[in-house]
């Protein structure tokens, strides 16, 4: 059973959007590597590789590349909660198998709620402290995650 999570606004950032797509398609796009690679980073950046072991304690890994071809991120995350078609929770504070990681940045919560003929999409990033949260906001959380949500909505129309 899934329980609502109410992040502390001093530590979390939340993007909420209505997406004109059924949550089952959004879920598929979030949980299959071949789909994640198509939309998960704001273009012209690209995801060059993605691994998903969709189970609590399993791996969620993405490798990101800048427009000039430089690999800038190879993030290994651990799934904490998986509620099919409803919610994904993952963190980089843990590696697969719940092993502690060296430099945690966020815990992400992706919630998909049916709304009319579409889905209420909520993406929350929870940070360890206010400085990290504020830094993520200044890095462009709302623009970046908003662009990715738009890319996700457009992409699922093709699958």
WOCOR-V885330 format. One record per backbone hydrogen bond with DSSP energy under -0.5 kcal/mol. CO is the residue of the C=O (numbers start at 1). NH is the residue of the N-H. If there is no record, write none. Layout:
# WOCOR-V885330
CO_NH, CO_NH
This chain:
# WOCOR-V885330
5_7, 8_11, 8_12, 11_127, 13_125, 15_123, 17_19, 17_121, 19_21, 19_119, 22_25, 22_26, 23_27, 24_28, 25_29, 26_30, 27_31, 28_32, 32_35, 32_36, 33_37, 35_38, 35_39, 36_39, 36_40, 37_47, 42_45, 46_48, 46_65, 49_63, 51_61, 52_54, 53_55, 55_58, 57_97, 58_79, 59_53, 60_77, 61_51, 62_75, 63_48, 63_49, 64_72, 64_73, 65_46, 66_69, 70_66, 70_72, 73_64, 75_62, 75_77, 77_60, 78_91, 79_57, 81_89, 82_84, 83_86, 83_87, 86_112, 87_83, 88_110, 89_80, 89_81, 90_108, 91_78, 93_101, 95_98, 95_99, 96_99, 99_95, 106_92, 107_126, 108_90, 109_111, 109_124, 110_88, 111_113, 111_122, 113_120, 115_118, 118_115, 119_19, 119_121, 120_113, 120_122, 121_17, 122_111, 123_15, 124_109, 124_126, 125_13, 126_107, 129_133, 130_134, 131_135, 132_136, 133_137, 134_138, 135_139, 136_140, 136_141, 137_140, 140_144, 141_145, 142_146, 143_147, 144_148, 145_149, 146_150, 147_151, 148_152, 149_153, 150_154, 151_155, 152_156, 153_157, 154_157, 155_158, 156_159
